[in-house]
Amino acid sequence: MKLMINTAFQRFGGAVQGALSLVRECRAFADHQYHVVLGPGVGKHLDRKEFPRNFHFYEESFGAMGVRKLSIASKTMARLERKILPDCVLTTTGPPYWRSRAPHLVGFTLPLYIYPESPYLPSLSLARRLKLEARKQVHKALYRRGADAIIVQTDDVNKRVRNWLGTDEVFTVTNTHSSFYLNPPTARRRLPERHPGVFRLLTVTSYYAHKNLEIIPQIIPLLRDQTSSPIEFVLTLTPDEYRARISSSIPRDVNLVGAVPPAECPALYDECDAMFLPTLAECFSASYAEAMVMEKPIVTTDLGFARSICGLAAVYFAPANPQSAAEAIAQLASSTTSQSRLREAGKLRLQSFDTAVSRATKILRLCEELVDKRIS
């Protein structure tokens, strides 16, 4: 099979890591020809010298997508498809911005469109809600026009996407940690020497408003009343990003390490004690699986998507509630028994997810089935 893998529209965040992991795993399936369209997000982390001759790479950069760029993206991708002539197209994260001639398998990672109960939505101004609704309708039309089948990452998302798009061509392939976590490369330390008793919480994410990172400076003073143990937050943001997006003042309890290459993330987890994710909407965050494989307890929001992924492997707090978050963090930091219980639950929970290899296997099989269906 000649497969065109489109990562051109992923610029940062978990979508980049997921696409990078998939492309790397495809090396084990040598029967196929891979034509990989690299956006800047995936391209800067991918070493082409690591790939055999059945891989071919193309670079495209569209920046942040908007209505004005739809025509440019559509024409560019259609022209590239005509050059490659693939049997199937895989867009790792949609929506698809063109109607391909070959059957098209598209990933879905847009939680705000299918979780209207998210506490994030009421916090938006009327203007932002209207803008989100307009974008939602455009993306719905693009999925209906361009996707022959859709990949999602949990069964709950599967049901919601089927209902939203009115199609049964939706398939669940769980996200997971990358293979870097099974054999972590050596990486430099990024955090200062730890003082005795410090408990470090790691949040690996780019800035997105629905991640609710703004809650962190609200939690910090409450923690000082909750526990005598020093608690530190470690974020993969730069100081400039923190000041621009979260607060003009950076507390002494916050370590900002900037963007970390995916291969170096396991080493950063090793420097921390737990994973903290205050998100208000997700389809699936690989951070959950990463924390589990690194045997780190999880503190996260008490919402349906988080419980469906983490189960007993997390301590939960009320959404957008700094007091509830501070209590959950303080309880975990003070109880080695709770930490041990969550680590063991995480290892068990991880067994229910696809591995990086099985994820690639399932996705390639879906591509083959789409090709066979088109031929028949």
Steps between C-alpha positions, in 0.01 A plus 500: 500500500618850418394714795501879520529608865399861551637682808515841332247669728648396838708784641544413870357304793385143536396467136865543399617232742230259383586552134873469564450175692287351221746590223787349699308176563419461130866411443418151627248446217735480205247373244358848450625816331463808720472854369502724807393863477678682781373812666751697708377344825587142404785588263720664762495185717552246222841386381462381142825304521325257737258390226550239225457550125127425499444836674470822301458842661340825388489827692195726521428784742163674517520658846179552697210399279217740427232548238736696275747211490247227420532541125882515512520187719249312287678575172846427644401163647306399188800586283730297726261206493500504120880485511511209747196304371447315830270204554384659824539829690537520877460840665617445855292783646211662315304658367596409142541814295449337162298223343760241399462272203629208707305376803573725796537395866495798738575537871264691731628697802255788545338449841320835527280403205365185665512581874253789536494439876865607536537769771730685262221607265298717746820692577519630143366839400205509263730604214735207560209254528364622167844468341536147638157403370583634154826306491318190622254516210781550245694205641189282502451574130866422428479164679180406318648596164854369542510205738411149383567369851598656832732384780424595860673408824229390742165323467321796654643733234404239239133519599501879510672540161258253338213708631661835407588403144220251436731220385588148613846515341669584831763269653666501841878470518622618839781747531798404713851600595768487234766229483747750651352410839591133466867567436562862599807665350738679733408866542633788705338608824275801458407579860711648778618285788202407712478615861406231758128422514405676175216333308503581128196496270568482125270635227621421148300713258511797270267782598134443413224692674300185579798349686412750777860566603380832644385306805860436611580845651164477678589162651844599630396725794232248600762223510709700744205480740432133424845351557839583641666295225633719218315438172645601163333513159705419191361629169627462144446870431752781471494794744373724220214259423410479868492879542301550180247223557472430872635771730741793484664371817677161511480344851812348650308170512490477117779361282473587131711276278366599157411257222663160546574267204289182526807280543604699808163496677562170687803657669287795609240264650784337693576834665141536625271318741155520338318624191251787528244570226223753578347473151131567438463313168689212336448222252806323640812649652815293452622656825280253687667201335845658536450545875383142534797347319737724698324385820393849604172565686248717316304799631234613254155643447192304608332486160368205302778487240770497771334223700440294185875512426657488846253298708657428840840635392428863590397731781220725376396854590195712416539678164636854513499487882838609647404397854404149390823471298712615795336243728559219249865597452566537874339165575710325236826669596457399865409135439759258364230234524276691257793559268585130493135403442469737205826378345378138512158597362671687219703197398181293483308770316774531240429144391162609362662745255650416164878495494679722251548191279141373524372853435699516176386148408132589541529825308680338208239223496222759481679659205523164324130436561410837349706415192337157468154654541572754225624226264200279563 
